[in-house]
Amino acid sequence: MPASDTIRFPGGRVLEPMLSYLPTRQTPARRFLGSLRFPAVAALGLLLSAAPFASAQISLGTAVDLALSSNPRVLGAKSDVDRAIAQRSQAHDAYIPSITAGAGIGQSYGYSPQPPTLFTVTAGSLVYSSAQFAYLRSANAGIVAARLSLEDTREAVAEDTSIAFITLDHDQQREQVVRQQAEFANALVSIVQKRLDAGQDNQIELTQAKLTAAQMRLAVLHAGDDAAVDREHLAHLIGLPPTALSTDSIFPSSPMPFDAPADTTVHGYANAAVASAFSSAEARRQQAAGDATFRFRPQLNLVAQYNRYATFTDSFSALQKLNGTIKADEGVFGIQIVIPVMDRTRVAKARETAAEAARSLHDAQNAQIEALDGQARLRHSLAELQAQTEVATLQQQLAQEQLDIVKTQLQNGTGNPESQPMTPKDEQKARISERDKYLGVVDATFQLRQAEIHLLRQTGQLETWLKSGLSPQPPTAPTPQP
């Protein structure tokens, strides 16, 4: 395991967290440990549990895994799947006889055709109903919709976690660069103060240098606050303590060809959310079909009942005198046939569900249009962001080359007796300028990565990308120079 405790997974993210099966009183760090299967990751779990104030880095794949294992939205979507499966069982179990048992012990006065019973067993089930087939198809479509909704929820949580991860990584880089600028600005103040004492600079130069240093100190405080807030947010998403939590700045390479046309092959639609909307519309359509299929359609029900009468009661004796054929045991078994002829309530209900089904279909179609439009906008913006990142990188390279020239001239001279010689003050200003250009690279890279994650989410491929096992690459931005 690297000295920095960075979590790595050969071949991509493959752990399957099992936090839901651990005791509820475990700490987040121990739940994290219990969900991991690899020795290196388990070692980090022990580190976080035993030394909560130690510094530890976390990878993007691990952060997303932890979020998906315990996020309330994901757990709620799983409960929706369980509910949909139970609804299908409810529709299917109508064909399985339901059995009840009871008793009616007592004493009757006067004539009673039903004597008291020691116990009664009643059974009944649906044998045939044309509407029930539509209800079963509706329940099956509901399960598909719930599972697709779970998939979309996982994508949404993965997006939130990924954005939080790259935001914290962006904050860490900015804080590091701004601190370097602050050091250069303090050095500049010291140099200008010495030049002022020697009569080479004026008070305005010193005031300007102090202003630059004060601005850098303010920028350091602002960058530190941003990093702390985003670290807290990521910690809440993944269920780990925020103390010393940091990112490893490693991301999978080449997420997808963003210049390609929109791909609608995710379940045949723009993404899982749209596919879930169409499945929900189909479930409502089948429900409406079942509600509309009832008039003049026979429904067959199984009816069975067994009674054991209380023979020791006076009521049973009186009935036996009136009807000598009555016995202690009595049973009924048969098929009940019901043919609806007129039911205005069910007719109105069928119209209502048909209208709801039509509305659901139109909503799904509109969701497909909006999703494709959003994908198109993101694809077009990516080209601009890529160009913006290239411009920022070239500007930083130019500033670095100018800094190198200043350093060379400071050591060896300009080679031109008539030109103004370089001074340490010029070097510090060049260093501050180069770091400022580097901040532009950091910001442009962050915006590009953010747009890429949003597009992967819109196309339903974010979690697949995180699991793809593509070779990780370091950040595209240049490494900060001391």
C-alpha positions as CSV (number, residue, x, y, z in Angstrom):
1,M,0.0,0.0,0.0
2,P,1.5,3.5,-0.8
3,A,2.7,5.6,2.0
4,S,0.0,8.1,1.4
5,D,-2.7,5.4,2.2
6,T,-4.3,6.0,-1.2
7,I,-6.9,3.4,-2.0
8,R,-6.2,1.6,-5.3
9,F,-8.2,-1.2,-7.0
10,P,-6.6,-3.3,-9.7
11,G,-8.8,-3.3,-12.8
12,G,-11.2,-0.7,-11.5
13,R,-13.8,-0.5,-8.7
14,V,-15.0,-4.0,-7.8
15,L,-16.0,-3.9,-4.1
16,E,-19.6,-4.6,-3.1
17,P,-20.3,-2.8,0.2
18,M,-22.5,-4.7,2.7
19,L,-23.1,-1.9,5.2
20,S,-26.8,-2.8,5.5
21,Y,-26.0,-6.1,7.1
22,L,-23.8,-4.7,9.8
23,P,-24.9,-3.8,13.4
24,T,-26.5,-0.3,13.5
25,R,-24.3,0.8,16.4
26,Q,-21.1,0.6,14.4
27,T,-19.3,3.8,13.7
28,P,-19.1,5.0,10.1
29,A,-15.4,4.0,9.9
30,R,-16.1,0.5,11.1
31,R,-19.1,0.2,8.7
32,F,-16.6,1.2,6.0
33,L,-14.2,-1.5,7.2
34,G,-16.9,-4.2,7.3
35,S,-17.9,-3.4,3.7
36,L,-14.5,-3.9,2.1
37,R,-12.9,-7.1,0.8
38,F,-9.3,-6.1,0.0
39,P,-6.5,-6.1,2.5
40,A,-5.3,-2.6,1.4
41,V,-8.7,-1.1,1.9
42,A,-9.2,-2.9,5.2
43,A,-5.9,-1.4,6.4
44,L,-7.3,2.1,5.7
45,G,-10.5,1.2,7.5
46,L,-8.4,0.3,10.6
47,L,-6.5,3.5,10.2
48,L,-9.7,5.6,10.2
49,S,-11.2,3.7,13.1
50,A,-8.1,3.7,15.3
51,A,-6.8,7.1,14.4
52,P,-9.6,9.4,13.4
53,F,-7.2,12.4,13.2
54,A,-4.8,10.7,10.8
55,S,-4.6,11.9,7.2
56,A,-5.9,9.5,4.6
57,Q,-6.6,9.7,0.9
58,I,-9.6,8.2,-0.8
59,S,-10.2,7.3,-4.4
60,L,-13.1,8.3,-6.6
61,G,-14.3,4.7,-7.0
62,T,-14.3,4.0,-3.3
63,A,-16.1,7.3,-2.4
64,V,-18.9,6.4,-4.8
65,D,-19.1,2.8,-3.5
66,L,-19.5,4.1,0.1
67,A,-22.1,6.6,-0.9
68,L,-24.1,4.0,-2.9
69,S,-24.1,1.6,0.1
70,S,-25.7,3.9,2.6
71,N,-27.3,6.8,0.8
72,P,-31.0,7.2,1.9
73,R,-32.1,7.8,-1.7
74,V,-30.7,4.5,-2.8
75,L,-32.1,2.7,0.1
76,G,-35.5,4.3,-0.5
77,A,-35.4,3.2,-4.2
78,K,-34.6,-0.3,-3.1
79,S,-37.6,-0.3,-0.9
80,D,-39.7,0.8,-3.9
81,V,-38.4,-2.3,-5.8
82,D,-39.5,-4.5,-2.8
83,R,-42.9,-2.8,-2.8
84,A,-43.3,-3.4,-6.6
85,I,-42.4,-7.1,-6.1
86,A,-44.9,-7.3,-3.3
87,Q,-47.6,-5.8,-5.5
88,R,-46.9,-8.3,-8.2
89,S,-47.2,-11.1,-5.6
90,Q,-50.5,-9.6,-4.4
91,A,-51.9,-9.8,-8.0
92,H,-50.5,-13.3,-8.5
93,D,-51.6,-14.6,-5.1
94,A,-55.3,-13.9,-6.0
95,Y,-55.2,-17.4,-7.6
96,I,-53.9,-19.0,-4.4
97,P,-56.7,-19.9,-2.0
98,S,-56.9,-17.9,1.2
99,I,-57.9,-19.9,4.2
100,T,-59.5,-18.6,7.4
101,A,-60.6,-20.4,10.5
102,G,-62.9,-19.3,13.3
103,A,-65.6,-20.4,15.8
104,G,-69.1,-19.3,16.8
105,I,-69.8,-20.9,20.1
106,G,-72.9,-19.7,22.0
107,Q,-76.6,-20.3,22.7
108,S,-79.4,-19.1,20.5
109,Y,-83.0,-18.5,21.5
110,G,-85.9,-19.1,19.2
111,Y,-85.4,-20.4,15.7
112,S,-81.9,-20.1,14.2
113,P,-81.0,-21.8,10.9
114,Q,-77.3,-21.7,11.8
115,P,-76.3,-23.6,14.9
116,P,-73.2,-22.6,17.0
117,T,-70.0,-24.0,15.6
118,L,-66.9,-25.4,17.3
119,F,-64.8,-24.2,14.4
120,T,-65.3,-23.1,10.8
121,V,-62.7,-23.3,8.0
122,T,-63.3,-21.2,4.9
123,A,-61.2,-21.1,1.7
124,G,-61.6,-19.1,-1.5
125,S,-59.6,-17.9,-4.5
126,L,-59.9,-16.4,-7.9
127,V,-60.1,-19.0,-10.7
128,Y,-60.5,-16.8,-13.8
129,S,-60.8,-13.1,-14.5
130,S,-59.9,-11.5,-17.8
131,A,-58.9,-8.3,-16.0
132,Q,-56.5,-10.1,-13.7
133,F,-54.1,-10.8,-16.6
134,A,-53.8,-7.1,-17.3
135,Y,-53.2,-6.4,-13.6
136,L,-50.4,-8.9,-13.6
137,R,-48.8,-7.3,-16.7
138,S,-49.2,-3.9,-14.9
139,A,-47.4,-5.3,-11.8
140,N,-44.6,-6.7,-14.0
141,A,-44.2,-3.3,-15.7
142,G,-44.2,-1.7,-12.2
143,I,-41.2,-3.8,-11.2
144,V,-39.3,-2.8,-14.3
145,A,-40.1,0.8,-13.6
146,A,-38.9,0.5,-10.0
147,R,-35.7,-1.2,-10.9
148,L,-35.0,1.4,-13.6
149,S,-35.7,4.1,-11.0
150,L,-33.2,2.5,-8.6
151,E,-30.7,2.5,-11.4
152,D,-31.3,6.2,-12.0
153,T,-31.1,7.0,-8.3
154,R,-27.8,5.2,-8.2
155,E,-26.6,7.4,-11.1
156,A,-27.8,10.5,-9.3
157,V,-26.0,9.6,-6.1
158,A,-22.8,8.7,-8.0
159,E,-23.1,12.1,-9.8
160,D,-23.4,13.9,-6.5
161,T,-20.5,12.0,-5.0
162,S,-18.3,12.4,-8.0
163,I,-19.0,16.2,-8.2
164,A,-18.2,16.5,-4.4
165,F,-15.0,14.5,-5.0
166,I,-13.7,16.6,-7.9
167,T,-14.8,19.8,-6.1
168,L,-12.7,18.9,-3.0
169,D,-9.8,17.9,-5.3
170,H,-10.1,21.3,-7.0
171,D,-10.2,23.1,-3.7
172,Q,-7.1,21.2,-2.5
173,Q,-5.2,22.3,-5.7
174,R,-6.3,25.9,-5.4
175,E,-5.3,26.0,-1.7
176,Q,-1.9,24.7,-2.5
177,V,-1.3,27.1,-5.3
178,V,-2.6,30.1,-3.4
179,R,-0.4,29.3,-0.5
180,Q,2.6,29.3,-2.9
181,Q,1.4,32.7,-4.2
182,A,1.2,34.0,-0.6
183,E,4.8,32.9,0.0
184,F,6.0,34.6,-3.1
185,A,4.0,37.8,-2.2
186,N,5.6,37.8,1.3
187,A,9.0,37.4,-0.3
188,L,8.2,40.3,-2.6
189,V,7.3,42.6,0.4
190,S,10.6,41.8,2.0
191,I,12.5,42.5,-1.3
192,V,10.7,45.8,-1.9
193,Q,11.2,46.9,1.7
194,K,15.0,46.4,1.3
195,R,15.0,48.2,-2.0
196,L,13.0,51.1,-0.4
197,D,15.6,51.3,2.4
198,A,18.3,51.4,-0.2
199,G,16.5,54.2,-2.1
200,Q,15.8,52.0,-5.2
201,D,12.0,51.9,-4.8
202,N,9.4,54.2,-3.5
203,Q,6.6,53.9,-0.9
204,I,4.0,53.2,-3.5
205,E,5.9,50.1,-4.6
206,L,6.0,48.9,-1.0
207,T,2.3,49.6,-0.5
208,Q,1.4,47.7,-3.7
209,A,3.5,44.7,-2.6
210,K,1.8,44.7,0.8
211,L,-1.6,44.9,-0.9
212,T,-0.7,41.9,-3.0
213,A,0.4,40.0,0.1
214,A,-2.8,40.9,2.0
215,Q,-4.9,39.7,-1.0
216,M,-3.0,36.4,-1.1
217,R,-3.6,35.9,2.6
218,L,-7.3,36.5,2.1
219,A,-7.3,34.1,-0.8
220,V,-5.6,31.5,1.4
221,L,-8.4,31.8,4.0
222,H,-11.1,31.7,1.3
223,A,-9.5,28.6,-0.3
224,G,-9.2,26.9,3.1
225,D,-12.8,27.6,4.0
226,D,-14.0,26.2,0.6
227,A,-12.0,23.1,1.1
228,A,-13.3,22.6,4.6
229,V,-17.0,23.0,3.5
230,D,-16.6,20.6,0.6
231,R,-14.7,18.1,2.7
232,E,-17.6,18.1,5.1
233,H,-20.0,17.6,2.3
234,L,-18.1,14.6,0.8
235,A,-17.8,13.1,4.3
236,H,-21.5,13.3,4.8
237,L,-22.1,11.6,1.4
238,I,-19.7,8.7,2.1
239,G,-20.3,8.3,5.8
240,L,-16.7,8.9,6.9
241,P,-15.3,11.5,9.4
242,P,-14.2,14.6,7.6
243,T,-11.0,15.0,9.7
244,A,-8.0,15.0,7.3
245,L,-10.1,13.5,4.5
246,S,-8.5,14.2,1.1
247,T,-8.7,13.0,-2.5
248,D,-6.0,11.2,-4.5
249,S,-6.4,13.4,-7.6
250,I,-6.6,10.3,-9.9
251,F,-9.4,9.9,-12.4
252,P,-10.2,7.3,-15.0
253,S,-9.1,8.4,-18.5
254,S,-11.2,9.0,-21.6
255,P,-14.7,8.7,-20.2
256,M,-16.5,8.6,-23.6
257,P,-16.3,10.1,-27.1
258,F,-18.2,13.3,-26.3
259,D,-18.2,14.4,-29.9
260,A,-20.3,11.4,-30.9
261,P,-24.1,11.8,-31.5
262,A,-26.4,11.2,-28.6
263,D,-26.7,7.5,-27.8
264,T,-30.2,6.4,-26.8
265,T,-29.3,2.7,-26.3
266,V,-29.7,2.8,-22.5
267,H,-32.7,0.6,-22.2
268,G,-33.8,2.0,-25.6
269,Y,-34.2,5.5,-24.2
270,A,-32.1,8.5,-23.2
271,N,-31.3,7.2,-19.7
272,A,-32.7,5.0,-16.9
273,A,-35.0,7.8,-15.7
274,V,-36.7,8.1,-19.0
275,A,-36.9,4.3,-19.4
276,S,-38.5,4.1,-15.9
277,A,-41.1,6.8,-16.9
278,F,-42.1,4.7,-20.0
279,S,-42.4,1.6,-17.8
280,S,-44.5,3.4,-15.3
281,A,-46.7,4.6,-18.2
282,E,-47.0,1.0,-19.5
283,A,-48.0,-0.1,-16.0
284,R,-50.8,2.5,-15.9
285,R,-51.9,1.5,-19.3
286,Q,-52.2,-2.2,-18.3
287,Q,-54.1,-1.1,-15.1
288,A,-56.5,0.9,-17.3
289,A,-57.0,-2.0,-19.6
290,G,-57.8,-4.3,-16.6
291,D,-60.3,-1.7,-15.2
292,A,-62.0,-1.4,-18.6
293,T,-62.3,-5.2,-19.0
294,F,-65.2,-6.2,-16.7
295,R,-68.6,-5.8,-18.4
296,F,-70.1,-9.1,-19.5
297,R,-66.8,-10.8,-18.7
298,P,-67.4,-13.8,-16.3
299,Q,-65.3,-14.0,-13.2
300,L,-64.9,-17.4,-11.6
301,N,-64.2,-17.8,-7.9
302,L,-63.4,-20.9,-5.8
303,V,-65.6,-21.3,-2.7
304,A,-65.0,-23.9,0.0
305,Q,-66.2,-24.1,3.6
306,Y,-66.2,-26.6,6.4
307,N,-68.3,-26.3,9.7
308,R,-68.1,-28.4,12.8
309,Y,-71.2,-27.7,14.8
310,A,-71.4,-27.6,18.6
311,T,-73.6,-30.7,19.0
312,F,-73.9,-30.3,22.8
313,T,-75.9,-27.1,22.5
314,D,-79.7,-26.8,22.7
315,S,-79.7,-24.9,19.4
316,F,-78.2,-27.9,17.6
317,S,-80.7,-30.3,19.3
318,A,-83.6,-28.1,18.2
319,L,-82.5,-27.9,14.6
320,Q,-81.9,-31.7,14.5
321,K,-85.5,-32.2,15.6
322,L,-86.7,-30.0,12.8
323,N,-84.4,-31.3,10.2
324,G,-83.2,-34.9,10.8
325,T,-80.6,-34.7,8.1
326,I,-78.4,-32.2,9.8
327,K,-75.2,-33.6,11.0
328,A,-72.3,-32.5,13.1
329,D,-70.1,-31.9,10.1
330,E,-71.1,-29.8,7.1
331,G,-69.0,-28.8,4.0
332,V,-69.5,-26.7,0.9
333,F,-67.3,-26.7,-2.2
334,G,-68.0,-25.1,-5.6
335,I,-67.3,-22.5,-8.2
336,Q,-69.0,-19.1,-8.1
337,I,-69.6,-17.4,-11.4
338,V,-70.2,-13.7,-11.5
339,I,-71.1,-11.8,-14.7
340,P,-71.1,-8.0,-14.3
341,V,-73.9,-6.4,-16.2
342,M,-73.9,-2.7,-15.1
343,D,-71.6,-0.9,-12.8
344,R,-71.3,2.9,-13.4
345,T,-68.7,3.3,-10.7
346,R,-66.3,0.9,-12.4
347,V,-67.0,2.6,-15.8
348,A,-66.0,6.0,-14.3
349,K,-62.9,4.4,-12.7
350,A,-61.8,2.9,-16.0
351,R,-62.0,6.4,-17.6
352,E,-60.0,7.8,-14.8
353,T,-57.2,5.3,-15.1
354,A,-57.1,5.6,-18.9
355,A,-56.6,9.3,-18.6
356,E,-53.8,8.8,-16.0
357,A,-52.2,6.3,-18.3
358,A,-52.3,8.8,-21.2
359,R,-50.8,11.5,-19.0
360,S,-48.0,9.2,-17.9
361,L,-47.2,8.4,-21.5
362,H,-47.0,12.1,-22.5
363,D,-44.9,12.9,-19.5
364,A,-42.5,10.1,-20.4
365,Q,-42.3,11.4,-24.0
366,N,-41.6,14.9,-22.7
367,A,-38.9,13.5,-20.4
368,Q,-37.2,11.8,-23.4
369,I,-37.2,15.1,-25.3
370,E,-35.8,17.1,-22.4
371,A,-33.1,14.4,-21.7
372,L,-31.9,14.4,-25.4
373,D,-31.9,18.2,-25.5
374,G,-29.8,18.3,-22.3
375,Q,-27.4,15.8,-23.7
376,A,-27.0,17.8,-26.8
377,R,-26.3,21.0,-24.9
378,L,-23.7,19.3,-22.7
379,R,-22.0,17.8,-25.8
380,H,-21.7,21.2,-27.4
381,S,-20.5,22.9,-24.2
382,L,-17.8,20.2,-23.8
383,A,-16.0,21.3,-27.0
384,E,-15.9,24.8,-25.7
385,L,-14.6,23.7,-22.3
386,Q,-11.9,21.6,-23.9
387,A,-10.8,24.6,-25.9
388,Q,-10.9,26.8,-22.8
389,T,-8.7,24.2,-21.0
390,E,-6.2,24.2,-23.8
391,V,-6.0,28.0,-23.8
392,A,-5.5,28.1,-20.0
393,T,-2.8,25.4,-20.3
394,L,-0.9,27.3,-23.0
395,Q,-1.2,30.6,-21.0
396,Q,0.4,28.8,-18.0
397,Q,3.1,27.3,-20.1
398,L,3.9,30.8,-21.5
399,A,4.0,32.2,-18.0
400,Q,6.3,29.4,-17.0
401,E,8.7,30.1,-19.9
402,Q,8.7,33.8,-19.1
403,L,9.6,32.9,-15.5
404,D,12.4,30.7,-16.7
405,I,13.8,33.6,-18.8
406,V,13.6,35.9,-15.8
407,K,15.5,33.4,-13.6
408,T,18.1,32.9,-16.3
409,Q,18.6,36.6,-16.8
410,L,18.8,37.1,-13.1
411,Q,21.6,34.6,-12.8
412,N,23.5,35.4,-16.1
413,G,22.4,38.9,-17.0
414,T,20.5,40.0,-20.1
415,G,23.5,40.1,-22.4
416,N,22.5,43.6,-23.4
417,P,24.3,46.4,-21.5
418,E,21.6,48.9,-22.5
419,S,18.6,46.8,-21.2
420,Q,17.3,47.1,-17.6
421,P,18.8,44.2,-15.5
422,M,16.4,41.7,-13.9
423,T,15.9,41.9,-10.1
424,P,14.6,39.5,-7.5
425,K,11.5,41.6,-7.4
426,D,10.9,40.8,-11.1
427,E,11.3,37.1,-10.3
428,Q,8.7,37.1,-7.5
429,K,6.2,39.0,-9.7
430,A,6.8,36.4,-12.5
431,R,6.3,33.6,-10.0
432,I,3.0,35.1,-8.8
433,S,1.9,35.6,-12.4
434,E,2.7,32.0,-13.3
435,R,0.8,30.6,-10.3
436,D,-2.2,32.8,-11.3
437,K,-2.1,31.3,-14.8
438,Y,-1.9,27.9,-13.2
439,L,-5.1,28.6,-11.2
440,G,-6.8,29.2,-14.6
441,V,-5.7,25.7,-15.6
442,V,-7.1,24.2,-12.4
443,D,-10.4,26.0,-12.8
444,A,-10.8,25.1,-16.5
445,T,-9.9,21.4,-15.8
446,F,-12.5,21.3,-13.0
447,Q,-15.2,22.8,-15.2
448,L,-14.4,20.2,-17.9
449,R,-14.5,17.3,-15.5
450,Q,-17.7,18.6,-14.1
451,A,-19.4,18.8,-17.5
452,E,-18.1,15.3,-18.4
453,I,-19.7,13.8,-15.2
454,H,-23.0,15.6,-15.9
455,L,-23.1,14.2,-19.5
456,L,-22.2,10.7,-18.2
457,R,-25.1,11.1,-15.8
458,Q,-27.5,12.3,-18.4
459,T,-26.6,9.3,-20.7
460,G,-26.9,6.8,-17.8
461,Q,-23.2,5.8,-18.2
462,L,-21.6,7.3,-15.1
463,E,-21.6,4.2,-12.9
464,T,-20.5,2.1,-15.9
465,W,-17.6,4.5,-16.4
466,L,-16.6,4.3,-12.7
467,K,-16.6,0.5,-13.0
468,S,-14.9,0.3,-16.4
469,G,-11.5,-0.2,-15.0
470,L,-9.9,2.2,-17.5
471,S,-6.3,3.1,-16.7
472,P,-6.3,6.0,-14.2
473,Q,-4.3,9.1,-15.2
474,P,-3.1,12.0,-13.1
475,P,-4.7,15.4,-13.5
476,T,-4.3,17.0,-16.9
477,A,-3.3,20.3,-15.2
478,P,0.5,20.9,-14.8
479,T,2.0,20.0,-11.4
480,P,2.5,23.0,-9.2
481,Q,6.0,24.3,-9.3
482,P,7.8,25.4,-6.0
